[in-house]
Amino acid sequence: MSTANALSTDSEHDAVLRRWPDGHFDTVGRDPRLVWADGIFATQHSVYVIAGQWERLPSFNHGENLRRSPYLLLRFDTRDNPIVP
């Protein structure tokens, strides 16, 4: 069995999830500023996520742009729970 993990965003809960080879998920990080995250980069001890704010674009809001700065790149420290054990 592989020890690799897959990462996924969970916009409903402002979180980044890790899927283990056996199929279960755990939360890598959670932050209310993580609005519609769309880009993930991981090292063994950090996960970086872009908060894209896509659901705030005018095309989703009757032409009104609801995006707010700052536009964020968030980092979750995973030293206590490495991405790849």
PDB file as gemmi writes it, atoms N, CA and C in Angstrom:
CRYST1    1.000    1.000    1.000  90.00  90.00  90.00 P 1                      
ATOM      1  N   MET A   1       0.835  -1.182   0.000  1.00  0.00           N  
ATOM      2  CA  MET A   1       0.000   0.000   0.000  1.00  0.00           C  
ATOM      3  C   MET A   1       0.878   1.242   0.000  1.00  0.00           C  
ATOM      4  N   SER A   2       0.534   2.207  -0.804  1.00  0.00           N  
ATOM      5  CA  SER A   2       1.284   3.453  -0.909  1.00  0.00           C  
ATOM      6  C   SER A   2       1.103   4.309   0.339  1.00  0.00           C  
ATOM      7  N   THR A   3       2.133   5.082   0.684  1.00  0.00           N  
ATOM      8  CA  THR A   3       2.025   6.005   1.809  1.00  0.00           C  
ATOM      9  C   THR A   3       1.731   7.421   1.334  1.00  0.00           C  
ATOM     10  N   ALA A   4       1.530   7.601   0.039  1.00  0.00           N  
ATOM     11  CA  ALA A   4       1.248   8.939  -0.484  1.00  0.00           C  
ATOM     12  C   ALA A   4      -0.148   9.388  -0.071  1.00  0.00           C  
ATOM     13  N   ASN A   5      -0.301  10.675   0.095  1.00  0.00           N  
ATOM     14  CA  ASN A   5      -1.572  11.274   0.463  1.00  0.00           C  
ATOM     15  C   ASN A   5      -1.988  12.258  -0.617  1.00  0.00           C  
ATOM     16  N   ALA A   6      -3.285  12.451  -0.749  1.00  0.00           N  
ATOM     17  CA  ALA A   6      -3.817  13.462  -1.661  1.00  0.00           C  
ATOM     18  C   ALA A   6      -4.404  14.588  -0.832  1.00  0.00           C  
ATOM     19  N   LEU A   7      -4.266  15.810  -1.315  1.00  0.00           N  
ATOM     20  CA  LEU A   7      -4.829  16.966  -0.631  1.00  0.00           C  
ATOM     21  C   LEU A   7      -6.007  17.498  -1.421  1.00  0.00           C  
ATOM     22  N   SER A   8      -6.986  18.022  -0.704  1.00  0.00           N  
ATOM     23  CA  SER A   8      -8.182  18.573  -1.324  1.00  0.00           C  
ATOM     24  C   SER A   8      -8.654  19.760  -0.507  1.00  0.00           C  
ATOM     25  N   THR A   9      -9.325  20.696  -1.173  1.00  0.00           N  
ATOM     26  CA  THR A   9      -9.915  21.797  -0.429  1.00  0.00           C  
ATOM     27  C   THR A   9     -11.356  21.454  -0.068  1.00  0.00           C  
ATOM     28  N   ASP A  10     -11.823  22.051   0.999  1.00  0.00           N  
ATOM     29  CA  ASP A  10     -13.191  21.887   1.480  1.00  0.00           C  
ATOM     30  C   ASP A  10     -13.750  23.283   1.704  1.00  0.00           C  
ATOM     31  N   SER A  11     -14.303  23.874   0.642  1.00  0.00           N  
ATOM     32  CA  SER A  11     -14.771  25.260   0.703  1.00  0.00           C  
ATOM     33  C   SER A  11     -15.889  25.451   1.710  1.00  0.00           C  
ATOM     34  N   GLU A  12     -16.714  24.453   1.878  1.00  0.00           N  
ATOM     35  CA  GLU A  12     -17.831  24.573   2.813  1.00  0.00           C  
ATOM     36  C   GLU A  12     -17.355  24.783   4.249  1.00  0.00           C  
ATOM     37  N   HIS A  13     -16.178  24.243   4.576  1.00  0.00           N  
ATOM     38  CA  HIS A  13     -15.645  24.345   5.936  1.00  0.00           C  
ATOM     39  C   HIS A  13     -14.356  25.155   6.013  1.00  0.00           C  
ATOM     40  N   ASP A  14     -14.016  25.886   4.946  1.00  0.00           N  
ATOM     41  CA  ASP A  14     -12.795  26.720   4.923  1.00  0.00           C  
ATOM     42  C   ASP A  14     -11.576  25.910   5.341  1.00  0.00           C  
ATOM     43  N   ALA A  15     -11.407  24.750   4.728  1.00  0.00           N  
ATOM     44  CA  ALA A  15     -10.369  23.830   5.182  1.00  0.00           C  
ATOM     45  C   ALA A  15      -9.630  23.169   4.032  1.00  0.00           C  
ATOM     46  N   VAL A  16      -8.495  22.585   4.393  1.00  0.00           N  
ATOM     47  CA  VAL A  16      -7.724  21.721   3.499  1.00  0.00           C  
ATOM     48  C   VAL A  16      -7.738  20.336   4.136  1.00  0.00           C  
ATOM     49  N   LEU A  17      -8.068  19.345   3.325  1.00  0.00           N  
ATOM     50  CA  LEU A  17      -8.160  17.971   3.801  1.00  0.00           C  
ATOM     51  C   LEU A  17      -7.075  17.105   3.187  1.00  0.00           C  
ATOM     52  N   ARG A  18      -6.702  16.075   3.911  1.00  0.00           N  
ATOM     53  CA  ARG A  18      -5.755  15.079   3.409  1.00  0.00           C  
ATOM     54  C   ARG A  18      -6.499  13.753   3.318  1.00  0.00           C  
ATOM     55  N   ARG A  19      -6.367  13.081   2.177  1.00  0.00           N  
ATOM     56  CA  ARG A  19      -6.961  11.746   2.003  1.00  0.00           C  
ATOM     57  C   ARG A  19      -5.857  10.721   2.135  1.00  0.00           C  
ATOM     58  N   TRP A  20      -6.057   9.790   3.036  1.00  0.00           N  
ATOM     59  CA  TRP A  20      -5.088   8.731   3.286  1.00  0.00           C  
ATOM     60  C   TRP A  20      -5.335   7.565   2.342  1.00  0.00           C  
ATOM     61  N   PRO A  21      -4.324   6.719   2.121  1.00  0.00           N  
ATOM     62  CA  PRO A  21      -4.479   5.584   1.205  1.00  0.00           C  
ATOM     63  C   PRO A  21      -5.651   4.664   1.560  1.00  0.00           C  
ATOM     64  N   ASP A  22      -6.026   4.575   2.831  1.00  0.00           N  
ATOM     65  CA  ASP A  22      -7.157   3.720   3.207  1.00  0.00           C  
ATOM     66  C   ASP A  22      -8.511   4.405   2.959  1.00  0.00           C  
ATOM     67  N   GLY A  23      -8.484   5.670   2.485  1.00  0.00           N  
ATOM     68  CA  GLY A  23      -9.710   6.363   2.122  1.00  0.00           C  
ATOM     69  C   GLY A  23     -10.240   7.353   3.140  1.00  0.00           C  
ATOM     70  N   HIS A  24      -9.718   7.367   4.358  1.00  0.00           N  
ATOM     71  CA  HIS A  24     -10.245   8.315   5.335  1.00  0.00           C  
ATOM     72  C   HIS A  24      -9.592   9.693   5.142  1.00  0.00           C  
ATOM     73  N   PHE A  25     -10.270  10.724   5.620  1.00  0.00           N  
ATOM     74  CA  PHE A  25      -9.804  12.105   5.507  1.00  0.00           C  
ATOM     75  C   PHE A  25      -9.512  12.662   6.892  1.00  0.00           C  
ATOM     76  N   ASP A  26      -8.544  13.569   6.965  1.00  0.00           N  
ATOM     77  CA  ASP A  26      -8.372  14.388   8.153  1.00  0.00           C  
ATOM     78  C   ASP A  26      -8.134  15.828   7.709  1.00  0.00           C  
ATOM     79  N   THR A  27      -8.262  16.746   8.644  1.00  0.00           N  
ATOM     80  CA  THR A  27      -8.116  18.161   8.338  1.00  0.00           C  
ATOM     81  C   THR A  27      -6.668  18.577   8.545  1.00  0.00           C  
ATOM     82  N   VAL A  28      -6.063  19.141   7.502  1.00  0.00           N  
ATOM     83  CA  VAL A  28      -4.693  19.649   7.573  1.00  0.00           C  
ATOM     84  C   VAL A  28      -4.702  21.038   8.201  1.00  0.00           C  
ATOM     85  N   GLY A  29      -5.661  21.865   7.799  1.00  0.00           N  
ATOM     86  CA  GLY A  29      -5.766  23.214   8.324  1.00  0.00           C  
ATOM     87  C   GLY A  29      -7.120  23.810   8.014  1.00  0.00           C  
ATOM     88  N   ARG A  30      -7.479  24.793   8.815  1.00  0.00           N  
ATOM     89  CA  ARG A  30      -8.761  25.471   8.642  1.00  0.00           C  
ATOM     90  C   ARG A  30      -8.557  26.948   8.971  1.00  0.00           C  
ATOM     91  N   ASP A  31      -9.177  27.804   8.147  1.00  0.00           N  
ATOM     92  CA  ASP A  31      -9.054  29.242   8.367  1.00  0.00           C  
ATOM     93  C   ASP A  31     -10.241  29.922   7.694  1.00  0.00           C  
ATOM     94  N   PRO A  32     -10.963  30.793   8.401  1.00  0.00           N  
ATOM     95  CA  PRO A  32     -12.128  31.452   7.796  1.00  0.00           C  
ATOM     96  C   PRO A  32     -11.764  32.353   6.612  1.00  0.00           C  
ATOM     97  N   ARG A  33     -10.506  32.713   6.468  1.00  0.00           N  
ATOM     98  CA  ARG A  33     -10.071  33.526   5.319  1.00  0.00           C  
ATOM     99  C   ARG A  33      -9.867  32.685   4.069  1.00  0.00           C  
ATOM    100  N   LEU A  34      -9.967  31.378   4.193  1.00  0.00           N  
ATOM    101  CA  LEU A  34      -9.739  30.460   3.085  1.00  0.00           C  
ATOM    102  C   LEU A  34     -11.014  30.360   2.243  1.00  0.00           C  
ATOM    103  N   VAL A  35     -11.262  31.419   1.463  1.00  0.00           N  
ATOM    104  CA  VAL A  35     -12.486  31.522   0.666  1.00  0.00           C  
ATOM    105  C   VAL A  35     -12.246  30.902  -0.698  1.00  0.00           C  
ATOM    106  N   TRP A  36     -12.938  29.805  -0.965  1.00  0.00           N  
ATOM    107  CA  TRP A  36     -12.866  29.059  -2.220  1.00  0.00           C  
ATOM    108  C   TRP A  36     -11.404  28.834  -2.637  1.00  0.00           C  
ATOM    109  N   ALA A  37     -10.722  28.063  -1.867  1.00  0.00           N  
ATOM    110  CA  ALA A  37      -9.319  27.761  -2.150  1.00  0.00           C  
ATOM    111  C   ALA A  37      -9.207  26.985  -3.449  1.00  0.00           C  
ATOM    112  N   ASP A  38      -8.170  27.298  -4.235  1.00  0.00           N  
ATOM    113  CA  ASP A  38      -8.077  26.633  -5.537  1.00  0.00           C  
ATOM    114  C   ASP A  38      -6.688  26.187  -5.920  1.00  0.00           C  
ATOM    115  N   GLY A  39      -5.693  26.517  -5.168  1.00  0.00           N  
ATOM    116  CA  GLY A  39      -4.347  26.078  -5.498  1.00  0.00           C  
ATOM    117  C   GLY A  39      -3.660  25.568  -4.248  1.00  0.00           C  
ATOM    118  N   ILE A  40      -3.058  24.376  -4.333  1.00  0.00           N  
ATOM    119  CA  ILE A  40      -2.390  23.777  -3.172  1.00  0.00           C  
ATOM    120  C   ILE A  40      -0.978  23.381  -3.570  1.00  0.00           C  
ATOM    121  N   PHE A  41      -0.036  23.686  -2.695  1.00  0.00           N  
ATOM    122  CA  PHE A  41       1.338  23.219  -2.855  1.00  0.00           C  
ATOM    123  C   PHE A  41       1.769  22.696  -1.502  1.00  0.00           C  
ATOM    124  N   ALA A  42       2.382  21.537  -1.463  1.00  0.00           N  
ATOM    125  CA  ALA A  42       2.771  20.948  -0.185  1.00  0.00           C  
ATOM    126  C   ALA A  42       4.230  20.540  -0.176  1.00  0.00           C  
ATOM    127  N   THR A  43       4.849  20.747   0.969  1.00  0.00           N  
ATOM    128  CA  THR A  43       6.147  20.159   1.292  1.00  0.00           C  
ATOM    129  C   THR A  43       5.865  19.203   2.450  1.00  0.00           C  
ATOM    130  N   GLN A  44       6.867  18.563   2.964  1.00  0.00           N  
ATOM    131  CA  GLN A  44       6.616  17.625   4.062  1.00  0.00           C  
ATOM    132  C   GLN A  44       6.082  18.344   5.302  1.00  0.00           C  
ATOM    133  N   HIS A  45       6.473  19.592   5.514  1.00  0.00           N  
ATOM    134  CA  HIS A  45       6.111  20.280   6.752  1.00  0.00           C  
ATOM    135  C   HIS A  45       5.249  21.518   6.565  1.00  0.00           C  
ATOM    136  N   SER A  46       4.791  21.791   5.352  1.00  0.00           N  
ATOM    137  CA  SER A  46       3.944  22.954   5.109  1.00  0.00           C  
ATOM    138  C   SER A  46       2.989  22.683   3.960  1.00  0.00           C  
ATOM    139  N   VAL A  47       1.817  23.303   4.040  1.00  0.00           N  
ATOM    140  CA  VAL A  47       0.861  23.295   2.945  1.00  0.00           C  
ATOM    141  C   VAL A  47       0.526  24.749   2.651  1.00  0.00           C  
ATOM    142  N   TYR A  48       0.660  25.137   1.393  1.00  0.00           N  
ATOM    143  CA  TYR A  48       0.349  26.492   0.951  1.00  0.00           C  
ATOM    144  C   TYR A  48      -0.917  26.444   0.112  1.00  0.00           C  
ATOM    145  N   VAL A  49      -1.839  27.389   0.357  1.00  0.00           N  
ATOM    146  CA  VAL A  49      -3.129  27.387  -0.322  1.00  0.00           C  
ATOM    147  C   VAL A  49      -3.480  28.809  -0.735  1.00  0.00           C  
ATOM    148  N   ILE A  50      -3.951  28.969  -1.960  1.00  0.00           N  
ATOM    149  CA  ILE A  50      -4.399  30.265  -2.464  1.00  0.00           C  
ATOM    150  C   ILE A  50      -5.896  30.392  -2.207  1.00  0.00           C  
ATOM    151  N   ALA A  51      -6.293  31.519  -1.619  1.00  0.00           N  
ATOM    152  CA  ALA A  51      -7.711  31.810  -1.411  1.00  0.00           C  
ATOM    153  C   ALA A  51      -8.198  32.591  -2.627  1.00  0.00           C  
ATOM    154  N   GLY A  52      -8.843  31.903  -3.554  1.00  0.00           N  
ATOM    155  CA  GLY A  52      -9.193  32.483  -4.844  1.00  0.00           C  
ATOM    156  C   GLY A  52     -10.410  33.380  -4.870  1.00  0.00           C  
ATOM    157  N   GLN A  53     -11.313  33.244  -3.924  1.00  0.00           N  
ATOM    158  CA  GLN A  53     -12.541  34.043  -3.856  1.00  0.00           C  
ATOM    159  C   GLN A  53     -13.380  33.945  -5.126  1.00  0.00           C  
ATOM    160  N   TRP A  54     -13.378  32.781  -5.760  1.00  0.00           N  
ATOM    161  CA  TRP A  54     -14.072  32.644  -7.046  1.00  0.00           C  
ATOM    162  C   TRP A  54     -15.570  32.888  -6.943  1.00  0.00           C  
ATOM    163  N   GLU A  55     -16.196  32.464  -5.848  1.00  0.00           N  
ATOM    164  CA  GLU A  55     -17.646  32.643  -5.737  1.00  0.00           C  
ATOM    165  C   GLU A  55     -18.039  34.101  -5.544  1.00  0.00           C  
ATOM    166  N   ARG A  56     -17.039  34.976  -5.366  1.00  0.00           N  
ATOM    167  CA  ARG A  56     -17.312  36.406  -5.224  1.00  0.00           C  
ATOM    168  C   ARG A  56     -17.168  37.179  -6.533  1.00  0.00           C  
ATOM    169  N   LEU A  57     -16.845  36.480  -7.633  1.00  0.00           N  
ATOM    170  CA  LEU A  57     -16.716  37.132  -8.942  1.00  0.00           C  
ATOM    171  C   LEU A  57     -18.060  37.669  -9.425  1.00  0.00           C  
ATOM    172  N   PRO A  58     -18.034  38.714 -10.256  1.00  0.00           N  
ATOM    173  CA  PRO A  58     -19.278  39.294 -10.765  1.00  0.00           C  
ATOM    174  C   PRO A  58     -20.194  38.285 -11.456  1.00  0.00           C  
ATOM    175  N   SER A  59     -19.622  37.313 -12.146  1.00  0.00           N  
ATOM    176  CA  SER A  59     -20.452  36.339 -12.871  1.00  0.00           C  
ATOM    177  C   SER A  59     -21.303  35.473 -11.932  1.00  0.00           C  
ATOM    178  N   PHE A  60     -20.953  35.423 -10.665  1.00  0.00           N  
ATOM    179  CA  PHE A  60     -21.734  34.666  -9.684  1.00  0.00           C  
ATOM    180  C   PHE A  60     -22.648  35.562  -8.848  1.00  0.00           C  
ATOM    181  N   ASN A  61     -22.556  36.891  -9.033  1.00  0.00           N  
ATOM    182  CA  ASN A  61     -23.237  37.831  -8.147  1.00  0.00           C  
ATOM    183  C   ASN A  61     -23.953  38.940  -8.899  1.00  0.00           C  
ATOM    184  N   HIS A  62     -24.667  38.568  -9.952  1.00  0.00           N  
ATOM    185  CA  HIS A  62     -25.469  39.528 -10.730  1.00  0.00           C  
ATOM    186  C   HIS A  62     -24.651  40.742 -11.161  1.00  0.00           C  
ATOM    187  N   GLY A  63     -23.394  40.499 -11.566  1.00  0.00           N  
ATOM    188  CA  GLY A  63     -22.531  41.554 -12.077  1.00  0.00           C  
ATOM    189  C   GLY A  63     -21.766  42.326 -11.018  1.00  0.00           C  
ATOM    190  N   GLU A  64     -21.992  42.044  -9.752  1.00  0.00           N  
ATOM    191  CA  GLU A  64     -21.301  42.770  -8.687  1.00  0.00           C  
ATOM    192  C   GLU A  64     -20.054  42.008  -8.244  1.00  0.00           C  
ATOM    193  N   ASN A  65     -18.918  42.708  -8.202  1.00  0.00           N  
ATOM    194  CA  ASN A  65     -17.655  42.113  -7.771  1.00  0.00           C  
ATOM    195  C   ASN A  65     -17.582  42.187  -6.249  1.00  0.00           C  
ATOM    196  N   LEU A  66     -17.659  41.055  -5.581  1.00  0.00           N  
ATOM    197  CA  LEU A  66     -17.634  41.006  -4.119  1.00  0.00           C  
ATOM    198  C   LEU A  66     -16.274  40.591  -3.553  1.00  0.00           C  
ATOM    199  N   ARG A  67     -15.278  40.433  -4.435  1.00  0.00           N  
ATOM    200  CA  ARG A  67     -13.949  40.060  -3.940  1.00  0.00           C  
ATOM    201  C   ARG A  67     -13.396  41.170  -3.060  1.00  0.00           C  
ATOM    202  N   ARG A  68     -12.634  40.764  -2.034  1.00  0.00           N  
ATOM    203  CA  ARG A  68     -12.046  41.724  -1.104  1.00  0.00           C  
ATOM    204  C   ARG A  68     -10.562  41.431  -0.925  1.00  0.00           C  
ATOM    205  N   SER A  69      -9.774  42.480  -0.913  1.00  0.00           N  
ATOM    206  CA  SER A  69      -8.360  42.300  -0.598  1.00  0.00           C  
ATOM    207  C   SER A  69      -8.230  42.248   0.927  1.00  0.00           C  
ATOM    208  N   PRO A  70      -7.188  41.656   1.437  1.00  0.00           N  
ATOM    209  CA  PRO A  70      -6.045  41.156   0.695  1.00  0.00           C  
ATOM    210  C   PRO A  70      -6.335  39.793   0.064  1.00  0.00           C  
ATOM    211  N   TYR A  71      -5.675  39.554  -1.045  1.00  0.00           N  
ATOM    212  CA  TYR A  71      -5.744  38.253  -1.703  1.00  0.00           C  
ATOM    213  C   TYR A  71      -4.650  37.412  -1.083  1.00  0.00           C  
ATOM    214  N   LEU A  72      -5.024  36.265  -0.568  1.00  0.00           N  
ATOM    215  CA  LEU A  72      -4.142  35.551   0.344  1.00  0.00           C  
ATOM    216  C   LEU A  72      -3.545  34.266  -0.204  1.00  0.00           C  
ATOM    217  N   LEU A  73      -2.326  34.024   0.242  1.00  0.00           N  
ATOM    218  CA  LEU A  73      -1.668  32.728   0.149  1.00  0.00           C  
ATOM    219  C   LEU A  73      -1.454  32.316   1.599  1.00  0.00           C  
ATOM    220  N   LEU A  74      -2.150  31.290   2.033  1.00  0.00           N  
ATOM    221  CA  LEU A  74      -2.050  30.844   3.420  1.00  0.00           C  
ATOM    222  C   LEU A  74      -1.103  29.665   3.533  1.00  0.00           C  
ATOM    223  N   ARG A  75      -0.438  29.573   4.675  1.00  0.00           N  
ATOM    224  CA  ARG A  75       0.484  28.473   4.951  1.00  0.00           C  
ATOM    225  C   ARG A  75       0.032  27.774   6.226  1.00  0.00           C  
ATOM    226  N   PHE A  76      -0.100  26.447   6.130  1.00  0.00           N  
ATOM    227  CA  PHE A  76      -0.404  25.630   7.299  1.00  0.00           C  
ATOM    228  C   PHE A  76       0.843  24.834   7.647  1.00  0.00           C  
ATOM    229  N   ASP A  77       1.279  24.940   8.885  1.00  0.00           N  
ATOM    230  CA  ASP A  77       2.449  24.207   9.367  1.00  0.00           C  
ATOM    231  C   ASP A  77       2.013  22.776   9.683  1.00  0.00           C  
ATOM    232  N   THR A  78       2.695  21.810   9.091  1.00  0.00           N  
ATOM    233  CA  THR A  78       2.331  20.404   9.314  1.00  0.00           C  
ATOM    234  C   THR A  78       3.458  19.616   9.989  1.00  0.00           C  
ATOM    235  N   ARG A  79       4.371  20.315  10.673  1.00  0.00           N  
ATOM    236  CA  ARG A  79       5.488  19.617  11.324  1.00  0.00           C  
ATOM    237  C   ARG A  79       5.019  18.583  12.340  1.00  0.00           C  
ATOM    238  N   ASP A  80       3.931  18.879  13.052  1.00  0.00           N  
ATOM    239  CA  ASP A  80       3.417  17.927  14.037  1.00  0.00           C  
ATOM    240  C   ASP A  80       2.621  16.795  13.402  1.00  0.00           C  
ATOM    241  N   ASN A  81       2.280  16.952  12.131  1.00  0.00           N  
ATOM    242  CA  ASN A  81       1.490  15.957  11.419  1.00  0.00           C  
ATOM    243  C   ASN A  81       1.911  15.988   9.939  1.00  0.00           C  
ATOM    244  N   PRO A  82       3.114  15.489   9.613  1.00  0.00           N  
ATOM    245  CA  PRO A  82       3.663  15.614   8.265  1.00  0.00           C  
ATOM    246  C   PRO A  82       2.723  15.076   7.179  1.00  0.00           C  
ATOM    247  N   ILE A  83       2.797  15.704   6.014  1.00  0.00           N  
ATOM    248  CA  ILE A  83       1.966  15.314   4.887  1.00  0.00           C  
ATOM    249  C   ILE A  83       2.263  13.882   4.468  1.00  0.00           C  
ATOM    250  N   VAL A  84       3.517  13.544   4.387  1.00  0.00           N  
ATOM    251  CA  VAL A  84       3.923  12.168   4.093  1.00  0.00           C  
ATOM    252  C   VAL A  84       4.663  11.648   5.324  1.00  0.00           C  
ATOM    253  N   PRO A  85       4.082  10.655   6.010  1.00  0.00           N  
ATOM    254  CA  PRO A  85       4.708  10.164   7.254  1.00  0.00           C  
ATOM    255  C   PRO A  85       6.059   9.527   7.037  1.00  0.00           C  
TER     256      PRO A  85                                                      
END                                                                             
